[in-house]
């Protein structure tokens, strides 16, 4: 697997965790969006470095 494929897999795993934690009431919408934004930025940085 390439580094980008690994980064996408990690992003999807992290996004699923955020959605799950939000659905279970462990975080509010603002916190969930903030975490997702961070994960998107990490994925974008990895894609740009390829």
ABEGO torsion letter per residue (X at the ends): XBAAAAAAAAAAAAAAAAAAAAAAGABBAAAAAAAAAAAAAAAAAAAAAX
